[in-house]
């Protein structure tokens, strides 16, 4: 009896921190305060360029996380979780 061979799909998971905010610059803990990226954070992300294509991008509902994902993953629609 022949055994059926299944192909396994490789899952790669990357965890990224959001870009810099004014609170980060001022060394303040922001927690769940919904602050946007600061100009410096936007510039740093722009320098990184576009990340490789991915199947899915999950982000927190915080604005800075959504901004970071949309700047790095142009081809994927971030999914808020």
Protein Blocks (a to p, Z undefined) as FASTA:
>chain_A
ZZddddddddddddddddddfklmnopafkjaccdddfklmmmmmmnopadddfbdcddf
bfklmmmmmmmmmmbccddZZ
